[in-house]
């Protein structure tokens, strides 16, 4: 990757928690509950999916099988476990991103940034 691409990826990964926190804050504190309608429910669904994908990262790391990288004993199972978790999380993040496009207009950009940044974090934290 070029330096420019590295910078873009780094910025998106750093902005992901900001977009995630802002989206939940705005949804819980600032959104009018009387006029939420279907867009509010779609936004909530997108945020729940995004939260699940984010929580899946430490769960995958805690529950992965042990692998000894010096002798390569168990490494195959460990890599398979992490790759399977990445596939599941990527699909959840894609669903969250797609849902967010139909949600509250003010929260589309922060949720999209959180989804893309979280997905990039998943991908680049799994590289060996």
C-alpha positions, 0 to 999 in steps of 0.5 A: 500500500502507498503512504496515502492509502495507509494514511486514509486507512489509519484515519478511518480506523481512528475515526471509527470509535468517534462515529460509533460513540457519536451515533449512540449518543445522538440516538439515545440523548438527542433523538426525539422519541415521539417522531422516531418512526421507521427511520429510528428503528432502522438506525437502531437496528444498524447500531445494534448490528455495529455494536455486535460486530465490534464486540465480536472482535474481543470475543473472537480473540479470547475464545480462539484456540491456542497456537504455538507459532514457534512449532506451528502446533495449533496455528492452523486452527487458530488462523481458521478461527480468526478468519471465520470470525472476520467473515462473520463480522464483515457480513454484519458490518455490511448489513449495518452499513446498508441499513444505515443508508436508510436510517436517520440522515444525521447518523448516516455518515457517522455510522458508515465511518464506524462500519468502514473503520471497524471493518478495516480494523478487523482486516488489518488486525488479522494480518499475520 
